[in-house]
Amino acid sequence: MTTKGPLEGRAARLGRLMPSSPSSAARTPFVLLVVVLLGGGLITLLLLNSALNQGSFKLRDLKNRTTELTDEEQALQRDVDDHSAPDALERRARELGMVPGGSPAFLEPDGTVKGEPSKASAPKPDPTPKPDPTPTATNTPSGSPAGAPNGTPSGQPANPAAQQPTGATPRPPATTTAPTTAPAPTNSGR
């Protein structure tokens, strides 16, 4: 009779617990499934990230367009307000030949007339013509700026009365004031 050693008995028991054939064939589908799921998840994340980036670009473009349209709307509203101002309406009405109406008369519910109507009349023209706000520029051969005679700084006419239209009252020359400077702050008390 042969005696078995303690190692041989344990090895036999462990050999029975372990399957005799390798199980790598059973693990292969599981590993492939995990790899496919991870790869599909990464591709899905990339596509989602790309869609979010594209959406953010579109949102930025729409915000910029909204800002531009808001600015345009405000500019148009300013134009409408400028054209509907009372002085602008009056000026445009005078350009069309309209005149202010006279005193109105009101008709009461019983048929009587309240007030004395008067006919609208054209206002008398202003005897003093308004000066032209744009001065005429002349070419000067001496190289001085246009409209500035020799020896005078640009912006100040040599003879203010020479630029007045005929028949207009002379206006005084424009005076400029020297800019004032504020005192520099001190650091005393530190």
C-alpha distance (Angstrom), angle and dihedral (degrees) to the residues before:
residue distance angle dihedral
M1 . . .
T2 3.67 . .
T3 3.66 121.1 .
K4 3.75 118.3 -134.2
G5 3.70 117.7 -139.2
P6 3.75 122.5 -129.3
L7 3.80 91.5 -107.5
E8 3.71 94.5 55.2
G9 3.78 92.3 52.8
R10 3.76 92.8 50.4
A11 3.76 93.5 45.7
A12 3.75 90.4 52.5
R13 3.76 91.6 51.6
L14 3.79 92.1 48.5
G15 3.79 90.1 46.6
R16 3.77 89.8 56.9
L17 3.80 91.9 51.2
M18 3.78 93.5 51.4
P19 3.78 117.3 70.1
S20 3.74 112.8 -111.0
S21 3.83 97.3 -134.3
P22 3.80 122.3 59.1
S23 3.86 113.6 -98.8
S24 3.79 96.4 -148.8
A25 3.78 88.8 108.3
A26 3.81 89.6 60.5
R27 3.84 92.8 48.5
T28 3.81 96.0 50.7
P29 3.84 97.4 77.5
F30 3.82 91.1 46.8
V31 3.80 92.7 50.4
L32 3.80 91.1 47.1
L33 3.82 90.2 49.2
V34 3.83 91.5 51.9
V35 3.82 92.1 47.3
V36 3.82 91.7 48.6
L37 3.83 91.5 48.4
L38 3.81 92.3 48.7
G39 3.80 92.3 46.3
G40 3.80 91.9 47.2
G41 3.81 90.4 49.1
L42 3.81 92.0 51.4
I43 3.80 92.5 48.3
T44 3.82 90.0 47.7
L45 3.83 90.4 50.9
L46 3.81 91.2 49.6
L47 3.80 92.1 50.0
L48 3.81 91.3 46.7
N49 3.80 91.3 48.9
S50 3.80 90.9 48.8
A51 3.82 91.5 49.8
L52 3.83 91.1 49.3
N53 3.81 91.5 49.7
Q54 3.79 91.5 49.2
G55 3.80 89.7 48.9
S56 3.81 91.4 50.3
F57 3.82 91.0 51.1
K58 3.78 90.5 50.2
L59 3.81 90.6 47.4
R60 3.82 91.0 51.7
D61 3.81 91.1 49.3
L62 3.80 91.0 49.2
K63 3.82 91.3 49.1
N64 3.82 90.3 50.7
R65 3.81 90.6 48.8
T66 3.81 90.2 48.2
T67 3.81 90.1 52.0
E68 3.82 91.3 49.3
L69 3.80 92.2 48.6
T70 3.81 91.4 47.1
D71 3.81 90.3 52.3
E72 3.81 90.4 48.0
E73 3.80 91.1 48.7
Q74 3.81 91.2 50.9
A75 3.82 91.3 48.9
L76 3.80 90.7 50.2
Q77 3.81 90.5 47.5
R78 3.82 89.4 52.2
D79 3.82 89.3 51.4
V80 3.80 90.9 50.2
D81 3.81 90.6 47.9
D82 3.82 90.9 48.8
H83 3.80 92.1 50.3
S84 3.80 93.6 45.4
A85 3.81 95.3 49.6
P86 3.82 112.4 117.9
D87 3.80 95.0 -117.3
A88 3.81 92.1 49.2
L89 3.81 91.2 48.7
E90 3.79 90.7 49.3
R91 3.82 92.4 48.9
R92 3.81 92.3 49.1
A93 3.80 91.3 46.6
R94 3.82 91.0 52.4
E95 3.83 89.6 48.9
L96 3.81 87.8 55.8
G97 3.81 90.9 50.6
M98 3.80 97.5 -106.1
V99 3.79 120.1 146.4
P100 3.80 131.3 -157.8
G101 3.78 114.1 -90.5
G102 3.77 123.7 -112.4
S103 3.78 125.9 -118.0
P104 3.81 110.9 -52.5
A105 3.77 129.5 -127.3
F106 3.82 122.2 -141.7
L107 3.76 128.0 -144.3
E108 3.81 114.1 -138.5
P109 3.85 121.1 -144.2
D110 3.81 90.4 -107.1
G111 3.83 91.2 56.9
T112 3.82 99.8 -103.2
V113 3.79 120.3 132.6
K114 3.79 116.6 -123.3
G115 3.80 117.0 -158.7
E116 3.78 132.6 12.0
P117 3.82 114.1 -86.5
S118 3.77 118.0 -140.1
K119 3.75 131.2 -163.3
A120 3.81 119.3 -105.3
S121 3.76 112.1 -112.9
A122 3.76 131.6 -167.7
P123 3.79 113.9 -106.4
K124 3.76 118.1 -111.0
P125 3.82 112.3 -99.1
D126 3.80 117.7 -106.4
P127 3.85 108.0 -101.3
T128 3.81 93.4 -146.1
P129 3.79 113.2 67.7
K130 3.76 116.7 -136.5
P131 3.83 114.4 -111.6
D132 3.77 118.5 -111.4
P133 3.83 107.6 -101.3
T134 3.80 93.3 -149.3
P135 3.82 113.7 70.1
T136 3.77 117.6 -142.7
A137 3.78 114.4 -109.5
T138 3.78 119.8 -139.7
N139 3.76 127.7 -163.8
T140 3.76 111.8 -112.5
P141 3.81 117.4 -159.2
S142 3.83 94.0 -157.4
G143 3.81 93.6 74.3
S144 3.79 96.6 -110.2
P145 3.80 117.9 134.9
A146 3.77 116.6 -79.6
G147 3.77 112.7 -85.4
A148 3.82 93.5 14.5
P149 3.81 115.3 107.5
N150 3.79 119.1 -140.9
G151 3.78 112.8 -73.9
T152 3.82 97.2 17.9
P153 3.78 125.2 100.3
S154 3.77 117.9 -112.0
G155 3.79 112.7 -93.7
Q156 3.84 95.6 33.4
P157 3.78 116.1 85.5
A158 3.78 118.2 -138.0
N159 3.79 92.5 -136.1
P160 3.83 113.3 23.3
A161 3.80 92.1 -169.6
A162 3.81 91.0 57.3
Q163 3.79 92.0 66.7
Q164 3.82 94.7 50.4
P165 3.79 117.1 103.4
T166 3.76 116.7 -110.1
G167 3.78 112.3 -83.2
A168 3.81 95.1 18.2
T169 3.75 123.0 122.6
P170 3.80 112.6 -107.1
R171 3.77 114.3 -107.0
P172 3.79 123.2 -145.8
P173 3.80 116.8 -101.4
A174 3.77 116.0 -96.6
T175 3.77 114.0 -101.1
T176 3.75 124.4 -150.7
T177 3.76 125.5 -149.4
A178 3.76 123.9 -142.1
P179 3.79 113.5 -111.3
T180 3.76 114.4 -106.2
T181 3.75 120.8 -131.5
A182 3.78 123.3 -141.8
P183 3.81 118.0 -128.5
A184 3.78 114.4 -98.1
P185 3.82 115.5 -106.2
T186 3.76 116.8 -107.6
N187 3.77 128.4 -138.3
S188 3.79 97.0 -145.7
G189 3.76 115.2 138.8
R190 3.81 96.3 47.1
